[in-house]
Amino acid sequence: MSVRPIELLGGESVYCINQAQLKSAFRLANDDPQTAPKIQAEIAALESRLDRNERAALAFVLIDRLLKSSAH
């Protein structure tokens, strides 16, 4: 039984990520000397273990948890 791919484009918007947030995320993930190696290692590990649908599900669940947490 094959699982249908999670559609990443189209549909009703649920979460909004602004350009500044995305730019900061890419900076932390790619350029910051302390965080980039850790983030890149986790991305590589996840990409080796999870398929596309599983990575999409994980991304959506993580965003939802971050929005619901009060880490101020």
Secondary structure by P-SEA (a helix, b strand, c coil): ccccccccccccccccccaaaaaaaaaaaccccccaaaaaaaaaaaaacccaaaaaaaaaaaaaaaaacccc
